[in-house]
């Protein structure tokens, strides 16, 4: 409501000023001045829309470039134009307009281009402190669709380990809504779960969740939009999508991968340790059985196929770390004890009898 009041006020000022100025110069052209004021109002709104889409560092670069261009034009005009005007009897207004227009435009364009490359002070980068979020309290983190549907981000945020505002872009919400409205029952369930997770996070007292309307119409893919938004706000992307992780990393965007966090928090198991686990199915190799720890870590048990459905004590033989997680290889404890006892026995040779 306040925006419309301000725009109405601007319209009245532009229209009244255009009408009054034209009336002063040409009394019969007042209506043309009114039309000119309306066009000025429309151009002002268009300029406002374009400026809102630009980052602060680009705007500052443009402004500095424009000022430098005008200063340079002023220096040239003060040295050269008086001679041309006095000696050649050339009209001053077109020359001044041409000179200031050209140098002002060049300065504006160069400032816009170089403003994004210049290393501004921390407090001016993208309008936010580097390493700080929109609230200035922690790094801004942007959630992608996959990590919202995954749901573990809600538990992490609830523990208090997550600092800084969590940004939910409008295009991510749109993708969640699209998934929730899918005809595929599995996709529909995933989409609804994602919306419920977001609602749960928003209700947490100590979590700053912000829905941002920022969009990039020229970019079609959501992952590319996430990367562009992360660049603009100097934030990090939270995801469990391996492809997004790689693409963002190549472009210098920091990524927090939930799967990597989960793997790092799994308990450390060393060869020789004993574990009690239920063997639930057979393995790929002959005689193998497969069990799982509470955190989902797979245990491959040699000769465990015969013990499917039983809780067995097993001894860890080796641990393999893979991109998908940690895998433990073990053998039955009773076999390990039997083998160790067998090694302690002394079997005399036949020649000794």
Secondary structure as the mmCIF struct_conf table of DSSP 4:
data_model
#
loop_
_struct_conf.conf_type_id
_struct_conf.id
_struct_conf.beg_label_comp_id
_struct_conf.beg_label_asym_id
_struct_conf.beg_label_seq_id
_struct_conf.end_label_comp_id
_struct_conf.end_label_asym_id
_struct_conf.end_label_seq_id
HELX_RH_AL_P HELX_RH_AL_P1 UNK A 2 UNK A 25
HELX_RH_3T_P HELX_RH_3T_P1 UNK A 27 UNK A 29
HELX_RH_AL_P HELX_RH_AL_P2 UNK A 30 UNK A 53
BEND BEND1 UNK A 54 UNK A 54
HELX_RH_AL_P HELX_RH_AL_P3 UNK A 56 UNK A 76
HELX_RH_PI_P HELX_RH_PI_P1 UNK A 77 UNK A 81
HELX_RH_AL_P HELX_RH_AL_P4 UNK A 82 UNK A 87
BEND BEND2 UNK A 88 UNK A 88
HELX_RH_AL_P HELX_RH_AL_P5 UNK A 92 UNK A 115
TURN_TY1_P TURN_TY1_P1 UNK A 116 UNK A 117
BEND BEND3 UNK A 118 UNK A 118
HELX_RH_3T_P HELX_RH_3T_P2 UNK A 122 UNK A 127
BEND BEND4 UNK A 128 UNK A 128
TURN_TY1_P TURN_TY1_P2 UNK A 130 UNK A 131
TURN_TY1_P TURN_TY1_P3 UNK A 134 UNK A 135
BEND BEND5 UNK A 136 UNK A 138
STRN STRN1 UNK A 141 UNK A 143
HELX_RH_AL_P HELX_RH_AL_P6 UNK A 145 UNK A 150
HELX_RH_AL_P HELX_RH_AL_P7 UNK A 152 UNK A 159
TURN_TY1_P TURN_TY1_P4 UNK A 160 UNK A 160
BEND BEND6 UNK A 164 UNK A 164
HELX_LH_PP_P HELX_LH_PP_P1 UNK A 165 UNK A 165
STRN STRN2 UNK A 166 UNK A 169
HELX_RH_AL_P HELX_RH_AL_P8 UNK A 170 UNK A 180
TURN_TY1_P TURN_TY1_P5 UNK A 181 UNK A 181
BEND BEND7 UNK A 183 UNK A 184
HELX_RH_AL_P HELX_RH_AL_P9 UNK A 185 UNK A 203
TURN_TY1_P TURN_TY1_P6 UNK A 205 UNK A 206
STRN STRN3 UNK A 209 UNK A 212
TURN_TY1_P TURN_TY1_P7 UNK A 217 UNK A 218
HELX_RH_AL_P HELX_RH_AL_P10 UNK A 222 UNK A 233
TURN_TY1_P TURN_TY1_P8 UNK A 234 UNK A 234
STRN STRN4 UNK A 236 UNK A 239
HELX_RH_AL_P HELX_RH_AL_P11 UNK A 242 UNK A 250
TURN_TY1_P TURN_TY1_P9 UNK A 251 UNK A 252
STRN STRN5 UNK A 255 UNK A 257
HELX_RH_AL_P HELX_RH_AL_P12 UNK A 258 UNK A 264
TURN_TY1_P TURN_TY1_P10 UNK A 265 UNK A 265
BEND BEND8 UNK A 266 UNK A 266
HELX_LH_PP_P HELX_LH_PP_P2 UNK A 267 UNK A 268
TURN_TY1_P TURN_TY1_P11 UNK A 271 UNK A 272
STRN STRN6 UNK A 274 UNK A 282
BEND BEND9 UNK A 284 UNK A 285
TURN_TY1_P TURN_TY1_P12 UNK A 286 UNK A 287
STRN STRN7 UNK A 289 UNK A 292
TURN_TY1_P TURN_TY1_P13 UNK A 294 UNK A 295
STRN STRN8 UNK A 298 UNK A 302
TURN_TY1_P TURN_TY1_P14 UNK A 303 UNK A 303
HELX_RH_3T_P HELX_RH_3T_P3 UNK A 305 UNK A 307
TURN_TY1_P TURN_TY1_P15 UNK A 308 UNK A 309
BEND BEND10 UNK A 310 UNK A 310
STRN STRN9 UNK A 311 UNK A 322
TURN_TY1_P TURN_TY1_P16 UNK A 323 UNK A 324
STRN STRN10 UNK A 325 UNK A 332
HELX_RH_AL_P HELX_RH_AL_P13 UNK A 333 UNK A 344
BEND BEND11 UNK A 345 UNK A 345
HELX_RH_3T_P HELX_RH_3T_P4 UNK A 350 UNK A 352
#
